[in-house]
Amino acid sequence: MAFVTCTTFFKKINELKEKFKEMAEGKQAQLKNCNGENLAANTQIPDCASMNTAIEEKFNQATEEAAESAATVFNEKIRVFVENTNWSITTEDGKNLRLRLPACRAKVETVTAPYTIQADDEVVVVSNGGAITLPSLDVGREVMIIQGSAAAVSINGASGVNVIAPLGGNLTLAGQNATVSVLATADGVVRVFGQTAEV
């Protein structure tokens, strides 16, 4: 969920500026010259100072209304955020606020080997024996692999990808229900952590 930014607020302010600019230009067209020279022959038109004061008052009023409207939107976004979080925070006046956060959910997929890890994979349960191939992953990308049956599951790298086994282990999962995580630690380098067969 994204917070409301100041963009909406300033966009509305700029729209108001343009609106009052047009209004001011319309008045100035009637006044001919805002220095008091060559004024239009219309006694109902106020002098420049009065006109500018009136425009400034209207602008300030509209600006306050725009700010209040933007604040209302912002506060509503905050309210929705608070209702969907589970953190606990303390305000400056010492009040403790309980916030709820939706539980994180990983995408779990059951696949059949041979299988190549995809860019959006998170948790992969391998239902049969075979090879799981690791492509070049973005640095920091992590995927969990679970051996779902008694059949052996092995891990290898695609062309140009160096897969590093855990210390004391190899690239074959240890048995049914064994779980490993693979983490890309550099370009073309993926490390395996978890329950693999011992060397």
Residue pairs with C-beta under 8 A, 6 or more apart in sequence:
1 77
1 80
1 81
1 84
3 77
3 78
3 81
4 70
4 73
4 74
4 77
8 70
8 73
9 66
9 67
9 70
12 66
12 69
12 70
13 63
13 66
16 59
16 62
16 63
16 66
17 59
19 62
20 55
20 58
20 59
20 62
23 55
23 58
24 51
24 52
24 55
27 45
27 51
27 55
28 34
30 40
30 42
30 45
31 39
31 40
31 45
31 48
31 51
32 38
32 39
32 40
33 39
34 48
35 48
36 47
36 48
39 45
45 51
46 54
82 97
82 99
83 100
84 100
84 101
84 102
85 99
85 100
85 101
85 102
86 98
86 99
86 100
86 101
86 102
87 99
87 101
88 96
88 97
88 98
88 99
89 96
89 97
89 99
90 96
90 97
91 97
106 122
106 123
106 144
107 120
107 121
107 122
107 123
108 122
108 123
108 124
108 125
109 121
109 123
109 124
109 125
110 124
110 125
110 126
110 127
110 148
111 124
111 125
111 126
111 127
112 126
112 127
112 128
112 130
113 126
113 128
113 129
113 130
113 131
113 132
113 153
114 130
114 131
114 132
114 133
115 124
115 126
115 130
115 131
115 132
115 133
116 132
116 133
116 134
116 135
116 158
117 124
117 132
117 133
117 134
117 135
117 137
117 143
117 182
119 137
121 143
122 143
122 144
123 143
123 144
123 146
124 132
124 143
124 144
124 145
124 146
125 146
125 148
126 132
126 145
126 146
126 147
126 148
126 149
126 153
127 148
127 149
128 148
128 149
128 151
129 149
129 151
129 152
129 153
130 151
130 153
130 154
131 153
131 154
131 155
131 156
132 145
132 153
132 154
132 155
132 156
133 155
133 156
133 157
133 158
134 155
134 156
134 157
134 158
134 161
134 163
134 182
134 190
135 158
135 161
136 158
136 160
136 161
136 184
136 187
136 188
137 143
137 182
137 184
137 190
138 184
139 184
139 185
139 186
139 187
140 183
140 184
141 183
141 184
142 181
142 182
142 183
142 184
143 181
143 182
144 179
144 180
144 181
144 182
145 153
145 155
145 173
145 179
145 180
145 181
145 182
146 177
146 178
146 179
147 153
147 173
147 174
147 175
147 176
147 177
147 178
147 179
148 176
148 177
149 176
150 175
150 176
152 172
152 173
153 172
153 173
153 178
154 171
154 172
154 173
155 163
155 171
155 172
155 173
155 180
155 182
155 192
156 163
156 171
157 163
157 190
160 188
161 188
161 189
161 190
162 188
162 189
162 190
163 171
163 182
163 190
163 191
163 192
164 189
164 190
164 191
164 192
165 171
165 192
165 196
165 199
166 180
166 191
166 192
166 193
166 194
166 196
168 198
168 199
169 192
169 196
169 197
169 198
169 199
170 196
170 197
170 198
170 199
171 192
171 196
172 196
172 197
173 180
173 195
173 196
173 197
174 195
174 196
174 197
174 198
175 195
175 197
178 194
178 195
178 196
179 194
179 195
180 192
180 193
180 194
180 195
180 196
181 192
181 193
181 194
182 190
182 191
182 192
182 193
183 190
183 191
183 193
184 190
185 191
